[in-house]
Amino acid sequence: MRQSPANRILILIKTDGPQLAAAIGDALGISGEAARQQLSKMAEEGLVEPVTTAATGRGRPRQLWQLTAAGNRQFPDGHAELTANLLGTLVEQLGPAALDTVISAREAETLQRYRKELETASDLAARVEGLAGIRTREGYMADHWQEADGAYMLVENHCPICAAATACAGFCRSELETFRTVLGTDVERSEHILLGARRCAYRITPR
């Protein structure tokens, strides 16, 4: 994705969630008014939409900008329609067990590849950092940090296999198990795109 102002705004909202026009202006190094003009143009193109939040204290209600469905489609989704159709045909022709076989094979291949890439990671912090890097390269727009209580967070702001995961939740279960195995510790999904969240988030607790 080229780094035009519109694309930078799309990435900012995708990564950090709904934003004030002034905050977008600050991030892009332009005035709030210039940001509002850009957002209005993007709204006309159907990429973003305003949403008004309740006022805090005596302040006026705030207007945040969020991505529309069309805005989200600007990010890669792994040939969504074709993927969903293929999965449907697979189940129809060969039965649910065939899909389970495909998911298991994908999980084994992914686990082997991740383990190889992370074999030099000396501790959990390094493994989390390495996994976030791998997932970003795969299109998940991943981020990570350590919480005050010592747990780690892995956040994925985009899901390039969302259509496949929507058609079969087994892909999501498989990825969670892969994370647990490759990190060697407890991992729980705290936010889930398929349940309406804007991102998938994983809490990683050291044993």
C-alpha positions, 0 to 999 in steps of 0.5 A: 500500500502506497503511503499517500495521505489517504493510505496513511490515514487508513493504516492509522485507523486500522492500527489504532482504532477510531480517531479524532481528526485532530489526532490524525492531523498530528500523526500526519504532521498536518493541521486538523482542518487539513485532516478533516478535508482529507477525511471528508473526501475519503468519506465520499469515497466510502472508505471512512465514516464519522461516529459521534461519542458521548461527551465527557464531563461538560465537553461537547460530543466528540466525532471520531472517524472509523473505517467502513467495510470498504475501508477494511477491504483496502487491506489484503484478505487472502482472495476472500471470495475464492477461499470461502468458495473453495472451503465450501466446496471441499466440505460439500464434496469430501465432508467435514473430516477433509477440512479438518485434515487440511487445517491439521496439515496447515497447522503442522507446516506453520508450527515447523516453520515458526519453530525454525524461525524462532529457534535462536530466541533465548527467552519468552520475550524474544519469542513473542517479539519474533512471532510478532515479526513473523505475523506482520510479514504474513499480513497480520499487522502485529504488535506486542508489548509487556504488561505491568503484571509481567504478561505479554500482549500480542495484537493483530490489527488485520486478518488476511485469512478472515474469509477462511476463518469466517467459513471455518472457525477451526483456522482460529482454533488452530492458530491459537494452539500454534501460538501456545506450542511455539511460545511454550506457555499459556496463551488466551485470546482476549479480543477476536475479530470474528466476534466483532472486535476490531482486532485479535489480541492474545494475552501471553502469561509466563509459566 
